[in-house]
Amino acid sequence: MAIELMGNQEEEAPLVAADASESEAPKNPTRDVHILSCSFLLVFLAYGAAQNLETTVNAQGNLGTVTLGILYVSFAVFSLFASLVVRVMGSKNALVLGTTGYWLFIAANLEPTWYTMIPVSLFLGFAASIIWVGEGTYLTSLARSHARDSNLHEGTVIGNFNGEFWAMFALHQFVGNLITLAVLESGADGSTSNKTLLFIVFLCSMTLGTILMCFLHKIDDKEEKVSEDSSVSFCSAVISRLKSVITPLLDFKMLLIIPLIAYSGLQQAFVWAEYTKDVVNSTLGEAGVGGAMAVYGAFDAICSLVAGRLTSGLRSITITVCVGAFFQAVIFIWLSLKYSAASGLLGIVYPLLMAALLGIGDGVLNTQLSALLALLFKHDMEGAFSQLKVWQSSAIAAVFFLNPSVTLRTMAMFMLAAIFVSLAPFMYLILKVEKAFSKHPITFDISSS
């Protein structure tokens, strides 16, 4: 279903160009999608696996939990300014710079202390904010230019590109945790030498990912940035960009999507903090975290690819999101009511089954939220993707800080309630958009709805 949303243009050119005259499209955009996807896989297979282990390998004094909490608070704060940084640097340069924060985080885990982990986690918050805003704008720009140049349906191309990216990205959990499982199980559980070897392997993977990122085509031309000859002062430019980040909060559409964005962060943090520690580690041990998260990543990747292929417009997004939410709701009901750690074969099957269903839900939310923002906020992409990371990371930080004082059952009940709280405004938004579209099938404006 083709959808054109008319909005007020900002005085400055948007980070993602809306027509052919505003950006120079790569001759082969699918090549850049492949490179971007592989780069993120190499970087995040290391970071994702390290994050899954953080609350267990750095459990003394809750160092791991506090580190991740501070990281995502930093992520949320810097996301408010990330669009300005990406605009000044260009999305490709922002992507390359963003990888340095993840590299330093892995390096700090070779000697994890309060003096190494806390400063690095603060810098990683900044690096993460620019790499994700850069990814969202870069990928959407590729999809639009490809759809325009090839006369294809824009919503379908956005869905396909997001599907490929998020499928490859989700594989980081599968590949990274298989590496974790292989390295940690090759020696005694908790062996310092094995952990050191694991993080060295991760550093090598991140280095390769950063090098590969450098081969992306640059899509930002000089006209998309603030010109040096412009009479607008730097201070005015900063104020203008901050305004563009705050403006989406005055948009009725964004306010209705924010609960779903926050839930996407909550469910990710639930897996990283609660599920790995209280479900997997308690029954399968530290090395078992890698195996369970590999299953999670495999189903996440498959579902991301399938969900992306099924995306063609708001109606398909709605159906897919509801299916993913249903699978996760089943897990939260199970944990809230009758779940208890089992022994024998069931002690292995139960955590892996949970990993599969949680992975399906995460794959759905990743692809569909990116596609939804790309369709609804064409003229303010940087602000929309900044909001995505602000609310996701804020929700993730909240879970990490609450983790030491909240039981698994209480958190599961909270997550179940969060599903319904987030789906209600989302469904209302879709009904409003569908109603507007039926009245104005070519173009319409719901920005003041």
Secondary structure by P-SEA (a helix, b strand, c coil): cbbbbbccccccccccccccccccccccaaaaaaaaaaaaaaaaaaaaaaaaaccccccccaaaaaaaaaaaaaaaaaccaaaaaaaaacaaaaaaaaaaaaaaaaaaaacccccccaaaaaaaaaaaaaaaaaaaaaaaaaaaaaaaaacccaaaaaaaaaaaaaaaaaaaaaaaaaaaaaaaaccccccaaaaaaaaaaaaaaaaaaaaaaaaccccccccccccccccccaaaaaaaaaaaaacccccaaaaaaaaaaaaaaaaaaaaacccccccccccccccaaaaaaaaaaaaaaaaaaaaaaacccaaaaaaaaaaaaaaaaaaaaaaaccccccccaaaaaaaaaaaaaaaaaaaaaaaaaaaaaaacccccaaaaaaaaaaaaaaaaaaaaaacccccaaaaaaaaaaaaaaaaaaaaaaaaaaaaaaaacccccccccc
